[in-house]
Amino acid sequence: MKHLIHHGYLVTIAANNEKGVWRGHAIINRDKGKFDLHDEVCFPTETEAEEHAVELAKHWVNNHLQKMQG
């Protein structure tokens, strides 16, 4: 499990092994709660799944911030 901060949001990254393939999972935390992102894409390695989950989380945070700015 990995943790990172992106624009003030705490992001927890994990990968789950499901029947021999890996799927990424990100939990985005902020003062007002948390949001779970479950990656639907399968990867052959845990590292690839985690890297993809990081990119998904960053994309979600960036879009969320843009929407808040109006």
C-alpha positions in Angstrom: 0.0 0.0 0.0 1.3 3.4 -1.0 0.4 6.9 0.1 0.8 10.2 -1.7 -0.4 13.8 -1.4 -1.8 15.4 -4.6 -3.0 19.0 -4.4 -3.7 18.5 -0.7 -5.6 15.3 -1.1 -4.3 12.2 0.6 -4.3 9.3 -1.8 -3.9 5.6 -0.7 -3.0 3.2 -3.5 -3.3 -0.5 -3.4 -3.5 -3.4 -5.9 -5.7 -6.5 -5.6 -4.9 -9.8 -7.2 -8.0 -11.3 -8.8 -7.6 -14.6 -10.5 -4.1 -14.0 -11.5 -4.4 -10.4 -12.7 -4.0 -7.2 -10.8 -6.5 -4.3 -10.4 -5.6 -1.0 -8.9 -7.6 0.7 -6.1 -7.3 4.3 -4.9 -8.8 6.0 -1.9 -8.9 9.7 -2.0 -9.3 11.5 1.4 -10.0 15.1 2.1 -11.6 16.9 5.1 -15.1 16.3 3.7 -14.8 12.5 3.3 -13.3 10.0 1.0 -13.9 8.7 -2.5 -13.0 5.1 -3.7 -11.7 4.5 -7.2 -11.7 0.9 -8.4 -9.8 0.3 -11.6 -11.6 -1.9 -14.1 -8.4 -2.4 -16.1 -6.4 -5.6 -15.4 -2.6 -5.7 -15.4 -0.1 -8.6 -15.2 1.9 -7.1 -12.3 1.1 -5.4 -9.0 3.4 -2.5 -9.9 1.6 -1.7 -13.1 -1.8 -1.8 -11.4 -0.6 0.6 -8.7 1.0 3.0 -11.2 -2.3 3.1 -13.1 -4.3 3.7 -9.9 -2.0 6.7 -9.1 -2.7 8.2 -12.5 -6.5 7.6 -12.1 -6.4 9.3 -8.7 -4.4 12.3 -9.9 -6.8 12.7 -12.8 -9.8 12.5 -10.5 -8.3 15.1 -8.2 -7.5 17.4 -11.1 -11.0 17.1 -12.5 -12.6 17.7 -9.1 -10.5 20.8 -8.5 -11.5 22.2 -12.0 -15.2 21.6 -11.3 -14.9 23.4 -7.9 -13.3 26.4 -9.7 -16.4 26.8 -11.8 
